[in-house]
Amino acid sequence: MGLPHLGVENLIEVANKLFMHYGCFTSVGLKMQASMETMALELGLSEQPFQVKYEQHAHLAISSWLKFLWERVDMFSFKIVVSNLKLKPPRK
């Protein structure tokens, strides 16, 4: 019928919000940076939390907007690489 896939369209909009604000020195950008660092520390597996398999490791992170984005990224096999995370993972 030519209708867009609503899940993919939602993922694109949420990713656009991340790209627009992440890394900026605004209140929203700084909160996203802190949330991303928190999620990476909670997972403890990688500096790139969106590269980790959601189904296997979702229980490690608390529910948040970024966890929702991570679920969608994994579901539709998108790849998002985040910079500016200089953390050492506590888990191996």
N, C-alpha and C positions, 0 to 999 in steps of 0.2 A: 504494500500500500504506500510505501514511501515515507512512513512515519519514522521519526528518529527514535532510537532506543533511549528510554527515559533514564535508565541507570547510567549509561555512558554520558548522556547530557548532564546529569547531576554531577558525575565525577569531574567533568570538564569545568563546570562552574565552581566547584569546591577547590579544584586545583588552581584555577585562576585566582581565587581569593588568596590562596597560599602564596602564589607567585607575586601577587600584587603587594602584599604586606610583609612577607618574610624577609628579614635582612634590613628593613627600614628602621630608622631610629625614631619611630612613632610609638605611641602606647600600644597599638595593636601589633605592630611588628616586634616590639620587645616582648610582649606577652606570648606571641607565637614562638619566638626564640626560646623563651623559658619553658614553654610547654613541650617543644621539640626535645630540648635537653632532658627534661624530666622523663619523657617517654623513652628516650634512648637509655637513660639510666635504669628505668624500671625494667626494660627488656634485658639490658645488660649483655647484649649479643653483638651489636654492630653500631658503628657511628651512623649508619644509614638505616633507620628503623623501617623505612618503606621497602627495603630489600629483603626483609625477613618474612618467612611464610606466616601468614595470619592465622591459619587454622591450627598450627602447631604451637604458636607462642602468644596468642591473644589473651590468655589468662594471666599473663605477666603484667599487662598494662591496665590501668584503670580506664573506665569509660570516659571518652573525651571526643572533641571534634576531630582531633588528629587521628584517634583510633578509628573513627568512622571513615576518614579518608584512607587510612591504611587498609581497612577491610575492602573498600572499593577498588583501590589500586591493585590489590592481590586478586580480587575477584575477576577483574577485566584484564589482567596481565599487563598493566601499564608499568612504566618504570619512572620513578621520580628520584632524583639524586639531590640531596640537601647538602649545602656547604656550611661552613662556619661552626661545625661541631667538633670541638677538640676535647673529646672525652675519652677516658680509658674504660673499656667495659669491665664491670665487676665479675661477670660470669664468663666461663669458657665453654 
